[in-house]
Every structure is written in structure tokens, then in C-alpha cells.
């Protein structure tokens, strides 16, 4: 009886996956057939675009794959080479799917109408300025002392500097820029899961690493956030990139200072990810087989060394604030050119206040879609929608008990990250789901890998497929304007 139930579950999971993928492919094809104008414009768009950066990236990826293939054959016992080889193929596959999602599903091809600002900021840096001279929208910019500033930390602009220096800010296609880093994130999730497996910190089998990567890449809000290339979303995608890189670096090398340096780079996109550091510290303790009694004493020296790159980044951000706003602690969010309702809240309660707790809690966990009679379907609330709907697999986190140094530290980091988010004046709107979830995604994914057990069960796979379907509908709603 138990075997029959297990077989039934496996069949349900298989056909659910087949149905979800089939629905996405057929629905996309039917939408483009019904409205072929997008497909007709696409060749003209490609003819005008410069794809040399993507061509160079593809060439580098293929050369890297060739090297890893040679190494895997030459040293068959080298599990790391095989893991990096699989991650590289995963990157290329997800990169293609993300680009197809942008071009054929979301209809996002180039720099979005809500300008990304970061190419202009990169050009300003090259001219010795920290302010930009916008020719169009000034939404989400900060006006100070006669100039418009990009309040968001500058990592995206720094990464765009080489391209802007060679060809100017208009040459940067923020959609393709974001999609490439989004695909890299999925590959890094796979490597993180493989690192946890190799270090015997989780009992998950090798297939589970693929499922975790699929869950992240298509079963969370990361899918739609990676596509439009707008100013808010690019920062979040890059913060995830270097947060994941911090975890992967630690699992591969055991070096806490190296991991902290990567986390410091992530802070140049979203400074609040500094609260991931306790998780990295706990993970380092587990790698060194430290229990809770000797953890603090044995971790003191490496922790102090690891805080140096974090401190340098904090000092750099404060200096950046000072040269822009004459205040070490002023990022520019308080006077940002935001919507009227946000301006009123900022004026009345400030950037962080307990007043915002109920609204943020509702947007993160409780908010449900509402019926839209005109559309004939349920539509999300642009203020936010429960993460349990966008990523149903999160309900499995109850299994991830803080029974080890690293898992306990992961929960601590999640709580520390949640504190400012729940008190923040903005839920993240306008959005699909709850985009600030990505700030917590690294420890959440590690805990989910633990919660999966030895293999990803049929029930867990059903939850993952449900998340993929929901997030596909989210791409349609938020980016393609379906039912909006």
C-alpha cells in the first residue's frame, strides 16, 4: 500500500511538471500568435542591437566549459570540476530561458521605460560626478543641492563602467545585463547546494541540487525580477549574486575573510544584507566542526579578520553618502522622489517605524490575490502578495530545525534581516509577490536544502511546480500587463 502511494505521488509530480511546462510553452505560443506585433518588431530590434558583450560572455563560458570538461576527464575523482561543469551548463540554459522569457513572455527587450539610471550613473563617475542629469523621468531619484542623485548604492553602475567607458551609457542593455546575472544566480544556487552536500552539512542527493536551483530560478520572484532591468530590481539581483558568491566561496575555500569580501560587494547593492554575516560565521563554524560550546572562542580571530572587508565597505558607503549629501548616514531615501502615499508616510513616520509593521507583515505573509471581474481571474495586490503563494515550498521550512551551528545561524540571519524590512516605509511596491524576500534567500535556500532530507519528495516537487506556475503568471501580470 505504501509503495503504491509513493508511485502515485511520483506520477502526480511528473505529470504536474509536464503540465506546467506544457502550459507555459503553449500559452506563450498562443499569445504571440494572437498578437504577432511583438514578434514582427523583434528582428528589427536585433538588427539595431550590439550583441558583442553577450557574444564575448558566451565565448568565455564555452571556453570555461571546455576546460572543465578536460579536467573532469583528466581527473575523474575531482568532484568539484564536475560540479562547476554542470553549473556552467545550467548557467547557459537558464540564461537562454530568461532571455526568451524577457523577449517572448514579458515583452521586455531594452532599457525599461522606468529608466535604470545606473548606466547614466556610470557615465557620471567617468566624468568625476556622483549626480546624473536625467533627460526624462526623475522618479525614484533624490534632489539635493541643485542636482539629481541615484540614492541606490552604486554596485550596478560600477559593474557597467567598462561597457559605458567603451561605448557610452546608451550601449548598456539593462534587460540583458540583468538576465545574465540572474542566470548566474541560479548556477550559484546549484554550486551552493553541491558545496553543502560535499561538506556533508545536508543529506540531500545530487538531484536535489538541481531541484533547489529550479525552485529558486523559476519558483520564486527572482524570475520576474531578473527580466526588466529597472533600477530597483537590478540592485536586488546583484545583491543576490554576491551573497550567493559569499556562501559558495566559503564552502569551496573555507575562508571566512574571502566570503566576507564577497558579502561586502553585495552590500554595495543592498547594505542590509550585512545581516547575512552571522549565517556565514555559523557556516564557517560548521566547516571547522565547532560545536556551540567552543564556537565563540575558536571563531574570534577569523571573525575579526573577516570584519575588515565589511568595515572597509561600510566606510566606503559612508564616504559616498558624504560627498553626495554632506551626511555620512544619509543614503537619500528619505527625500527620494517617490509616490504621494510614500511621501506622506515618510514625512509622518520616517524611514523605519513600528507603524509600518502590520502593512509589511500583511504584504509578506497574508496578502491574497483578489478577483477581477473585468479580467475574469484573480490578480495580485501590487503592494505585495504572500510568499507562501509565490513560493509554496517555503512551508517545508518547518522541517529545518536549528539543530546545528550553521542552521541556527541561518535562522538568526533571517530574523535580523526581517527586522528592518518589517519596519520599512515601503513594502517593495509596485511588485509581484514580495520582492524583499530575496534579501533572505541565501539562508532560506540552505534551510530548504536541509528540509528536503535525503531526496526531494514528490510532495516537495508538486510545491515547486506550483511555484513555477504562479511565478509565470506573475511575469505575465507584472511585466506583460496581462490583467493589470
Buried (B, 14 or more C-beta within 10 A) or exposed (E): EEEEEEEEBEEBBEEBBEEBBEEBEEBBEEBBEEEEEBEEEBEEEEEEBEEEBBEEBEEEBEEBBEBBBEBBEEEEEBBBBBBBBBBBBBBBBBBEBBBEBBBBBBBBBBBBEBBBBBBBBBBBBBEEEBBBEBEEEBBBBBBBEEBBBBBBBBBBBBBBBEBBEEEEBEBBBBBBBBBBBBBBBBBBBBBBBBBBBBBEBBBBBBEBBBBBBBBBBBBBBBBBBBBBBBBBBBBBBBBBBBBBBBBBBBBBEBBBBBBBBBBBBBBBBBBBBBBBBBBBBBBBBBBBEBEEEEBEEBBEEBBEEBBEBBEEBBEBBBEBBEEBBEEEEBBBBBBBBBEEEBBEBBEEBEBBBEEBEEBBBBBBBEBEBEEEEEEEEEBBBBBBBBBBBBBBBBEBBEEBEBEBBBBBBBBBBBEBBBEBBBBBBBBBBBBBBBBBBBBBBBBBBBBBBBBBBEBBBBEBBBBBBBBBBBBBBBBBBBBBEBBB
